[in-house]
Amino acid sequence: MSTRSTSEGYSGRRFVLAPNIAPDWGQTMRIFAGLSVVCLGIALVCTWMGFWPVLPFAGLELTALGVALYTSARRSLDRELIHVVGNAVRVEKGRGRVEQAWDMDRAWTEVVLRRLPRRWEETQLLLRSRGQELVIGGFLEPEERRSLARELGRCIGPMARCGDDGAVPATAGDEAQAALSVAPSNSLGDRTG
C-alpha cells in the first residue's frame, strides 16, 4: 500500500491511496518472458527426448501464470484520491482513470473506523455524510487504515483542525509527504510504489 498526502499553496489536502502489490507493466512482461523462455526451453528438451506430454502442461502452466500476472498488474493501477479543499471533500476511485466520484460537504462528513464483526483485527474505514456511506481504503492494512483515519479526522468534520479558512499546512511524517496537488481531473495520478 502507498499513501501520500499532499498540499498545494495552503489551499487543501489530497490523499492518494494505492496498493503496493505488483511491479509496473514493463517489469511484469519481462518477468513473464523470462519464465516463459525457461519453461518452454525445458519442455522442448523433454519433447525432443520423447516426453511429449510435458509440452501441453508447460503451455497450461504458462497460461495460468500469464493470467495471474495480468490480474496482479491491473490491480496495481487501482487508486483512491481524497481531495479536501475549502468546504468540500471529493473522493475519486478508479483504475488508471477516474471511474467513480463522490462529493461531500466537509463540515457534515464524519470519518468512521468500524470494526468488522467476526473478523480478528479487521476494520473498515468509512466517510459518512448525510445518510451516505462510502468505504475507502479497502486494500489497506489495519494499521494503515488507522493512520489514515487519524489524518482524515484532523481535516474532515465539524471539529476539524485543518487551519484557518481552509488553509492546510503541509505535514511531514512517515505516512505523508509534501508535494504539489492538482485539481480533480480524469487521471488518478502516477503509481507511487
C-alpha positions as semicolon CSV with decimal commas, in nm:
position;residue;x (nm);y (nm);z (nm)
1;M;0,000;0,000;0,000
2;S;0,112;0,350;-0,069
3;T;-0,046;0,655;0,090
4;R;0,061;1,005;0,006
5;S;-0,072;1,330;0,147
6;T;-0,005;1,648;-0,043
7;S;-0,087;2,014;-0,007
8;E;-0,082;2,295;-0,259
9;G;-0,025;2,653;-0,160
10;Y;-0,232;2,618;0,157
11;S;-0,548;2,557;-0,047
12;G;-0,630;2,199;0,053
13;R;-0,517;1,843;0,102
14;R;-0,505;1,542;-0,124
15;F;-0,461;1,182;-0,010
16;V;-0,353;0,931;-0,276
17;L;-0,417;0,566;-0,186
18;A;-0,264;0,293;-0,399
19;P;-0,195;-0,076;-0,339
20;N;0,168;-0,176;-0,343
21;I;0,124;-0,523;-0,489
22;A;0,299;-0,556;-0,823
23;P;0,575;-0,421;-1,047
24;D;0,478;-0,199;-1,336
25;W;0,362;-0,342;-1,669
26;G;0,708;-0,344;-1,832
27;Q;0,863;-0,535;-1,541
28;T;0,571;-0,780;-1,541
29;M;0,622;-0,852;-1,912
30;R;0,998;-0,906;-1,864
31;I;0,931;-1,148;-1,575
32;F;0,676;-1,339;-1,784
33;A;0,907;-1,353;-2,088
34;G;1,198;-1,482;-1,879
35;L;0,990;-1,752;-1,712
36;S;0,835;-1,849;-2,047
37;V;1,174;-1,895;-2,212
38;V;1,297;-2,119;-1,929
39;C;0,975;-2,323;-1,905
40;L;0,935;-2,370;-2,281
41;G;1,306;-2,449;-2,318
42;I;1,279;-2,730;-2,065
43;A;0,953;-2,852;-2,222
44;L;1,107;-2,857;-2,572
45;V;1,411;-3,051;-2,450
46;C;1,178;-3,302;-2,281
47;T;0,970;-3,327;-2,601
48;W;1,283;-3,385;-2,809
49;M;1,381;-3,667;-2,570
50;G;1,040;-3,831;-2,619
51;F;0,849;-3,698;-2,318
52;W;0,596;-3,512;-2,534
53;P;0,319;-3,483;-2,261
54;V;0,537;-3,222;-2,086
55;L;0,475;-2,963;-2,361
56;P;0,095;-2,923;-2,320
57;F;0,131;-2,899;-1,943
58;A;0,400;-2,632;-1,982
59;G;0,159;-2,440;-2,205
60;L;-0,117;-2,465;-1,945
61;E;0,125;-2,357;-1,674
62;L;0,234;-2,051;-1,873
63;T;-0,126;-1,959;-1,950
64;A;-0,217;-1,968;-1,580
65;L;0,094;-1,765;-1,492
66;G;0,010;-1,507;-1,760
67;V;-0,346;-1,465;-1,630
68;A;-0,221;-1,427;-1,272
69;L;0,043;-1,169;-1,366
70;Y;-0,205;-0,974;-1,579
71;T;-0,461;-0,965;-1,296
72;S;-0,197;-0,852;-1,047
73;A;-0,065;-0,583;-1,281
74;R;-0,420;-0,450;-1,340
75;R;-0,486;-0,432;-0,964
76;S;-0,168;-0,229;-0,917
77;L;-0,337;0,053;-1,113
78;D;-0,619;0,092;-0,855
79;R;-0,626;0,440;-0,700
80;E;-0,836;0,627;-0,449
81;L;-0,793;1,004;-0,422
82;I;-0,942;1,209;-0,141
83;H;-0,941;1,585;-0,201
84;V;-1,017;1,812;0,095
85;V;-1,047;2,168;-0,035
86;G;-1,237;2,451;0,131
87;N;-1,570;2,313;0,249
88;A;-1,570;2,017;0,009
89;V;-1,450;1,659;0,020
90;R;-1,418;1,481;-0,312
91;V;-1,340;1,109;-0,336
92;E;-1,235;0,961;-0,668
93;K;-1,186;0,590;-0,734
94;G;-1,068;0,411;-1,042
95;R;-0,810;0,208;-1,224
96;G;-0,574;0,444;-1,405
97;R;-0,854;0,698;-1,456
98;V;-1,150;0,830;-1,258
99;E;-1,432;0,575;-1,276
100;Q;-1,640;0,692;-0,978
101;A;-1,650;1,021;-0,787
102;W;-1,837;1,139;-0,477
103;D;-1,870;1,494;-0,342
104;M;-1,942;1,561;0,025
105;D;-1,972;1,865;0,248
106;R;-1,664;1,881;0,471
107;A;-1,848;2,008;0,779
108;W;-2,109;1,730;0,757
109;T;-1,871;1,445;0,679
110;E;-1,767;1,205;0,952
111;V;-1,465;0,973;0,944
112;V;-1,560;0,633;1,091
113;L;-1,324;0,343;1,159
114;R;-1,550;0,047;1,223
115;R;-1,452;-0,298;1,348
116;L;-1,596;-0,578;1,143
117;P;-1,777;-0,846;1,344
118;R;-1,633;-1,197;1,346
119;R;-1,301;-1,087;1,194
120;W;-0,987;-1,061;1,401
121;E;-0,840;-0,706;1,391
122;E;-1,025;-0,629;1,066
123;T;-1,157;-0,277;1,025
124;Q;-1,343;-0,075;0,766
125;L;-1,285;0,296;0,702
126;L;-1,593;0,498;0,606
127;L;-1,674;0,853;0,514
128;R;-2,030;0,918;0,628
129;S;-2,223;1,226;0,515
130;R;-2,597;1,296;0,523
131;G;-2,703;0,932;0,507
132;Q;-2,441;0,835;0,252
133;E;-2,161;0,592;0,348
134;L;-1,851;0,543;0,137
135;V;-1,593;0,274;0,210
136;I;-1,236;0,386;0,140
137;G;-0,901;0,214;0,167
138;G;-1,032;-0,139;0,132
139;F;-0,686;-0,263;0,027
140;L;-0,508;-0,104;0,326
141;E;-0,367;-0,297;0,620
142;P;-0,541;-0,233;0,958
143;E;-0,257;-0,011;1,089
144;E;-0,252;0,190;0,766
145;R;-0,630;0,231;0,790
146;R;-0,599;0,364;1,149
147;S;-0,329;0,608;1,044
148;L;-0,538;0,733;0,751
149;A;-0,842;0,769;0,978
150;R;-0,638;0,989;1,216
151;E;-0,511;1,208;0,930
152;L;-0,857;1,243;0,774
153;G;-1,013;1,314;1,115
154;R;-0,780;1,613;1,150
155;C;-0,915;1,780;0,838
156;I;-1,270;1,647;0,788
157;G;-1,576;1,704;1,004
158;P;-1,721;1,980;1,220
159;M;-1,427;1,988;1,461
160;A;-1,150;1,950;1,202
161;R;-0,831;2,145;1,254
162;C;-0,704;2,196;0,901
163;G;-0,622;2,560;0,955
164;D;-0,790;2,891;0,902
165;D;-1,022;2,946;0,605
166;G;-0,937;2,612;0,450
167;A;-0,563;2,672;0,481
168;V;-0,379;2,347;0,524
169;P;-0,008;2,341;0,605
170;A;0,196;2,058;0,463
171;T;0,273;1,785;0,713
172;A;0,581;1,570;0,731
173;G;0,591;1,217;0,858
174;D;0,602;0,852;0,765
175;E;0,255;0,850;0,614
176;A;0,261;1,192;0,449
177;Q;0,495;1,367;0,208
178;A;0,471;1,728;0,097
179;A;0,421;1,764;-0,278
180;L;0,211;1,955;-0,525
181;S;-0,157;1,877;-0,561
182;V;-0,369;1,931;-0,869
183;A;-0,739;1,991;-0,913
184;P;-0,955;1,681;-0,971
185;S;-0,912;1,551;-1,323
186;N;-0,974;1,237;-1,526
187;S;-0,639;1,091;-1,423
188;L;-0,578;0,923;-1,090
189;G;-0,208;1,001;-1,086
190;D;0,113;0,809;-1,116
191;R;0,191;0,486;-0,941
192;T;0,352;0,580;-0,611
193;G;0,502;0,238;-0,528
